[in-house]
Amino acid sequence: MKESENRSTLVLIMAVALLGMMGGSLMGPVLPAISGHFGVGGGRVGLVITFYAASTAVSFPFMGYLTDRYGRKHVLIPALIINGTAGILGATAPNFSFLLFARVIQGIGIAGMAPMALILIGDIYGGKERTAAMGKLSSTRSGGGMIAPLLGGALASLHWSFPFFIYALSIPLAVVLWIWFPFPGKTSKISVREYLKPLKEAGKDPRVQAVLLLNFLSFFLVYTVVTFIPQHLSREFGVSEALTGVFLAVQAVATITIALQSGRLAELTHKTYLVGIGFLISGFGFLLLPINGLLLWIAFSLLIFGLGRGFYQPQINTLVTEVAPAGRLGGVASVNNIAKYAGQMTAPIVLGVIMSYYGFSTVFLISGSIGVATGIGTFLWISSKFMDEDVS
């Protein structure tokens, strides 16, 4: 593949990744506008996120099978069209119930999009190029995590429906991919039962289990930041939504900075060591949060968290492609995304209860302890599982 074609291919993959991660992150700042327009309470408006996330998680295994059975192209193109159509339906929703219906439909589309960037990188690239591409994937997602809330809030300030039209961009992207993208011709012509049998066996592999656990914990921690830092800044300091976006951008920029060096870092030591280092750093970032009440200290703590995430997230993504059995990358990647969405849904629920009883400091101390414990566990147990496999 020529360098220009390689660059164009990677750009299109990143576009899929960017739209695939905006299903939830774009909506956060939009919820108050939706609540006001449809006259629904603060608790009920959260269903806009819940319905979408649940639909996505439930659809992942089905999409994983279709991806490996019929090929990447025949899943991604319809998924993009579904996502774009659901965005238009959401923007034109006549009532709240119809909006929730549109979000359920969108979740199905996202389930076909979200794992596809990782799958395509695993198909098209190898060796150091794959690791570097994974770094760019994490950087794109982190950048999207920074831009999406700012974009959603800005558009919602004009009209509640405007952010939904961002999802409609999936439709022209589907056309471009259909015409120009060099989809690999990988398919696996087997039944669902035959497909699931080795996938179940893969689930018994300690390395697969470890990667799924690491991704769950990764997104548990990041959604601690996304969910509770804005509330903490608003309640304790009266910080505006715009300035809150700046604070969240600090950790995103830090993540991007380190993630872009993931290929070089992987040349220096084993990927699992980088994962362990990253979780330790992110954990310390959380533990620093309750120490000082200054806004600059909070920004510094978020910087530390973001640096740690830049170490571990690209390496976890790469490990997913390495532990998947032959012909089952789509399935393993989809299960991996279930773990990711489980982390997203678990953090707000579990830590929300803790916050209501014990406050923000306890939330941050618990998340910090989880990060540090994960880092230590990676060094003591998870790394050995991968080292043993490499030796054998």
ABEGO torsion letter per residue (X at the ends): XBAAAAAAAAAAAAAAAAAAAAAAAAAAAAAAAAAAAAGBBAAAAAAAAAAAAAAAAAAAAAAAAAAAAAEAAAAAAAAAAAAAAAAAAAAABABAAAAAAAAAAAAAAAAAAAAAAAAAAAAABBEAAAAAAAAAAAAAAAAAAAAAAAAAAAAAAABAAAAAAAAAAAAAAAAAAAAABBBBABBBBBBAAAAAAAAAAAAABAAAAAAAAAAAAAAAAAAAAAAAAAAAAAAAAGBBAAAAAAAAAAAAAAAAAAAAAAAAAAAABBAAAAAAAAAAAAAAAAAAAAABABAAAAAAAAAAAAAAAAAAAAAAAAAAAAABBBGAAAAAAAAAAAAAAAAAAAAAAAAAAAAAAAEAAAAAAAAAAAAAAAAAAAAAAAAAAAAAAAAX
